Amino acid sequence: MMRGQSAEPTRASAPAVDERRLYGKMMRRILPFLFVCYVVSYLDRVNVGFAALTMNAHIGLTATSFGIGAGLFFLGYFIAEIPSNLIMMRVGARLWIARIMITWGMVSAATAFVTGPIQFGIARFLLGLGEAGFVPGVFLYLSLWFPSAVRARATALFLLGIPVANIIGSPISGALVQLEGLGLAGWQWLLILEAVPAIVLGVVCLFVLTDRPEKATWLSAAEREVLVARLAAEKAEIEKKHPLTLAQALRNPRVLLLAAINFCAIIGSLGIGLWLPQIIKQLGLATSAVGFVTAIPYLCGAVAMVVWGRLSDRGSDRTVYPAISLFVGAAALVASALTPTPLLTIAALCVAVMGINSFVATFWAVPSGFLTGRAAAGGIAMIVSVGNLGGFAGPYLIGLVRDLSGGFTAPLLAVGGILLLGAMLMLAFGRQVRRDGLLAAVPA
């Protein structure tokens, strides 16, 4: 609390600094590298959806066994998420994010050599353990650098890695999966070649990231002073209203409700993300065209993510925007299941991805409104890790229902219903914080 009390005098005595220019400078320095890392991370997470176009028959995977194996990534992620974030708080983002990236790159490349369902599941589980902590670690890192007024924008720019990874990666993955050579199938080349950038970026991370604003030699002394004072004042205000310890954060009803909402959203995001190439191929497209068509929904999603993130920064109630996003995603998935032509199905899938990606862009500004320090490290990791169980449930649910029903209509309807549940829970969260007088705790 003393830090927060001393922040304002320090800031008052500091030389005048244009904070808008300061935040722009920070975004240009920090976000491009983290953005590229997330593009690579997301590619390594979901490229198995393209590998499945030929891998499933090659190593004997049914739709259900593929869904289980692909989803085991998120079980490993869930187990290691919270410990990873707590370790990062101790050793610093630079070392820990570098370790994460090098580990996941090595495991992702090794996945190319699995020979059956059991090995595939083990490899995906180990990949989840290796990559665990990257996303919540970056969310925590951004909360240590960006004040609440610009945090949603910074988060949205980082999370643009999701649609951009699919826009860039879908055509590339669609081409790589058709390669053959040196005794390796195309799906093996896909997994190997897309793993290499993670290892390279892990090494680069050691030289690019700065752990905290106090150590940022690329900021002037005046800029560091103003930024540190601003962040300290916000931290003190949050701790005054919400003095949560780590243990309290992990069982806090608001944290648990946000975790449940994220669980529903990720069932939609990663369930659809991992199956989208196969959904599109079932519309009658050639394998060579699947990659390009798969990129279209994510191009739409990228635009929606930026626009919705900016609108959220201007709004007074952060909880409304993610709720609307999930309603849109739910309605569009239901429409995609019921449309009579491939063109309308693809159009509906574009709207669904716009809704899901817009949720991601706005949701993560909410928990930092009442969590700081170790409570933020554990609470954010809890929300991410429970949410990532949806990354296991979504692919498995779609695979199981597809095997039972023989198509994608029933799976899309089921996932649409789950997104609708998430939207209703988000509205309930908003009512709760307004009722308890906590709306001001959500950055506006």
Protein Blocks (a to p, Z undefined) as FASTA:
>chain_A
ZZmmmmmmmmmmpccddfklmmmmmmmmmmmmmmmmmmmmmmmmmmmmmmmmmmmmmnop
afklmmmmmmmmmmmmmmmmmmmmmmmmmnopklmmmmmmmmmmmmmmmmmmgcbfklmm
mmmmmmmmmmgoklmmmmmmmmmmmcfklmmmmmmmmmmmmmmmmmmmmmmmmmmmmgge
ehiafklmmmmmmmmmmmmmmmmmmmmpcfblklmmkbcfklmmmmmmmmmmmmmmmmmm
mcccfklmmmgfklmmmmmmmmmmmmmmmmmmmmmmmmmmmnopafklmmmmmmmmmmmm
mmmmmmmmmmmmmpmblklmmmmmmmmmmmmmmmmmmpcbfklmmmmmmmmmmmmmmmmm
mmmmmmmmmgghjllmmmmmmmmmmmmmmmmmmmmmmmmmmmmnopaklmmmmmmmmmmm
mmmmmmmmmmmmmmnopmmmpcZZ
